Each structure stands twice: as structure tokens, then as C-alpha cells.
Amino acid sequence: MAVEFYILVIPFCVIPVFLVSLDYLNKSAELKRKNYNVIDFDKFVKRKEEGDAVDSDIAKLLDIETFAA
């Protein structure tokens, strides 16, 4: 009787833990993928304030000393 009990109980204990673990790993990987696509807005604004050649030329034409995109 004990062997049948273990045969029936162990899969019902192990499989849910395995599925929850897979779901957690999938969600954490998805979160990492989303974070790669995030742009740091503060760094972007600082870089645009410093400006590149095109931004500097536009600012000179418009007589603007500080500018942002």
C-alpha cells in the first residue's frame, strides 16, 4: 500500500513545484528582455543637452544656448 501511495503522491507534489519554477524563470527572463529595451531618459536628455554637431548647428541658427530634443 505504501508503494502505491508514493507512486501517486510524489508526482502530484513534484510536478506543481516544477511548473511554478518554470513559470518563475520565464517571467524573470521576460523582465530581463524588457529591461534591455528601456532607455535611461536622464542620460538621453543630458546627451541631447550637450548636443551633437547637428543639434549645435540648429542651436546656432536659432540663437539658443541650451536645447533638448
C-alpha positions as CSV (number, residue, x, y, z in Angstrom):
1,M,0.0,0.0,0.0
2,A,2.9,2.4,0.8
3,V,4.5,2.0,-2.7
4,E,1.2,2.9,-4.4
5,F,0.8,5.9,-2.2
6,Y,4.3,7.2,-3.1
7,I,3.7,6.5,-6.8
8,L,0.5,8.6,-6.7
9,V,1.6,11.4,-4.3
10,I,5.2,12.2,-5.4
11,P,4.2,13.2,-9.0
12,F,1.4,15.4,-7.7
13,C,4.0,17.1,-5.4
14,V,6.9,17.4,-7.8
15,I,5.1,18.5,-10.9
16,P,3.4,21.6,-9.5
17,V,6.8,22.7,-8.0
18,F,8.4,22.2,-11.3
19,L,5.7,24.1,-13.2
20,V,5.9,27.0,-10.7
21,S,9.7,27.1,-11.1
22,L,9.4,27.2,-14.9
23,D,6.9,30.0,-14.7
24,Y,9.2,32.0,-12.4
25,L,12.1,31.5,-14.7
26,N,10.0,32.5,-17.8
27,K,8.8,35.7,-16.1
28,S,12.3,36.7,-14.9
29,A,13.7,36.1,-18.4
30,E,10.9,38.2,-19.9
31,L,11.6,41.0,-17.4
32,K,15.2,41.0,-18.4
33,R,14.3,41.2,-22.0
34,K,12.1,44.2,-21.3
35,N,14.8,45.9,-19.4
36,Y,17.2,45.7,-22.3
37,N,14.8,47.9,-24.3
38,V,14.5,50.6,-21.7
39,I,16.2,53.9,-22.4
40,D,17.6,55.8,-19.5
41,F,15.8,59.1,-20.1
42,D,18.1,61.2,-17.9
43,K,21.2,60.1,-19.8
44,F,19.4,60.7,-23.1
45,V,18.4,64.2,-22.1
46,K,21.9,65.0,-20.8
47,R,23.4,63.8,-24.1
48,K,21.0,65.8,-26.1
49,E,21.7,68.9,-24.0
50,E,25.4,68.6,-24.7
51,G,24.3,68.1,-28.3
52,D,25.9,66.7,-31.3
53,A,27.0,68.6,-34.4
54,V,23.5,68.8,-35.9
55,D,22.0,70.0,-32.6
56,S,24.8,72.6,-32.2
57,D,24.2,73.9,-35.7
58,I,20.5,74.2,-35.2
59,A,21.1,76.0,-31.9
60,K,23.4,78.5,-33.5
61,L,20.9,79.2,-36.3
62,L,18.2,79.7,-33.7
63,D,20.4,81.6,-31.2
64,I,19.6,79.1,-28.5
65,E,22.3,78.3,-25.9
66,T,20.7,75.3,-24.2
67,F,18.4,72.9,-26.0
68,A,16.9,69.4,-25.7
69,A,15.5,67.0,-28.3
